[in-house]
Amino acid sequence: MSLIKFVRAPFAAALIAGAALGTALPLNAVAQAASAPAAEASAAPAEAAAPAVATAPVATTAKESVENPYGLEALWKGGDFVARGTLVIMVIMSLGSWYIIFTKLFEQRKLMKSADAASKEFWAAGSVKAGAAKLEEGSAFRFIAEQGVKSAEHHEGTLVEQIDLNSWISMSIQRAVENVQSRLQDGLAFLATVGSTAPFVGLFGTVWGIYNALTAIGIAGQASIDKVAGPVGEALIMTAFGLFVAVPAVMGYNWLVRRNKGAMERVRAFSGDLHNVLLAGNAKVVR
């Protein structure tokens, strides 16, 4: 009996251990199976959120700048010596026109200011010399007055004494007036020349650009837009530039001529009054 009990005890212990292992393994498998979906569910939102951050649009502030291949800069760089020479000529004509316009406006304004001063100060003086001394140095009215005084004082003792005093004073004052008029008209011939020739200079550039376009078509063998656009654009720029030079010159010429007419009316009125005063026969008037 003791031997049977001794063998039964280890066998019973083995059965109990096997039963314990059999029950433990399924519980661990169930726990792992239950935790797996939870891990997948927690990982799925993280993976879904990652692309949202990666694909977020990035704002850019850079602007594309497209250069005009047929503009004025391209014309100067790509044009030949004829096109460049035509542009240079028209630029010189334009600068000369604007310089003359502003210069003549300044001279006319100065002349009208001298006319106002002569009306207020010259005729209030006691003599022609005193009145001329009150006028601005270098003004047209002072020049006319001084020429009139000189002609009245230096008439005797020379060859001009064969001319009567009236005619001699009239001739001297008239020369002074014509000198002032000639000074006012300086530069107007240039404006007239620019106004009449600038469109034809631009037209020459237009014809030259069309010639280059036809040459490019003949060389390429096809009338593609890239072969024609450059020379035709050059021709149109030349035409526009010629008009841009001619129109201000013509308008400035007409405006200056009209203003010169008004200024010369005041000069002639002053010279006529001066002539009558010098012929009054009173020596005190001259001295």
C-alpha positions, 0 to 999 in steps of 0.5 A: 500500500505504501508503494501505491501511495508513493506512485499515486502522489507524483501522478496526481501532481502531474495531472494537476499541473497539466490542468493548470497549464491547459487553463492558463494558455487560452486565457493568455491568447484571449487577452492578446486577441482582445488587446490587438484590435484596441492597438490597431484602433489607436494606431489608425487615427495616428496614421490618418492624421500624419498625411493631413500634416504632410499634405497641408498646402504651403502659401507662396508669395513669389510672383512670376515676372515675364519679360517682353521680348518685343519691347523697347529694350529688346529693340535696342539690344536686337536691332541693327545699326540702322534701327539704333541710329534712327532711335538716337536721332529721334531722341535728340530731336525730342530732347532739343524740342523740349529744351527749346520749348522751356527756354522760350517760355522762360524768355517770354515770361521775362519779357512780359515782366520787363514790359510791366516794369517799363509801363510802371517805371520808365514813363515816370522818369524825368528823362529817357536816360533816367527811365532806361537806368531804372529798367533791368540790365539786359532787358529788351525794353532797356536795349530799345531805349538805349538805342533810341538815346544813342541815335538821338545823341550821335546824329551830327558830325557823321555821314548819317547827318545826311539823313534827317533826325526823324528817319534816323531815330526811326531806323535805329529803334526799328533795328532794335525791335527787329533784333528783339523779335529775332531773339524771340524767334530763335529755336522756332525753326528747329521746332518746325523742322522737327514737327515736319520731319519726325513722322517721316523719320519714324516712318523710315524706321517702320519701313526698315522693320517691315523689311527685316520681317520680310527678310526673316520670313524669307530665310525661315521659309515660313511666316511663323509668328515668332519670325514676324513679331519682332520686326513688326513690333520694331516697326510699330515702335518706330512709328509711335516714337516718331509721333511722340516726337512730332506732336509736342514740337508742332504744338509747342511751335504754334503756342510759342508763335502765339505768345511771341505775337502778344509780346511783340505787340507790347514791344512795338507799342513801347518803341512807338511811344519812345520814338515820339518822345525822342522827336519832341525836340526837348534836349532835357528829355534825352539827357 
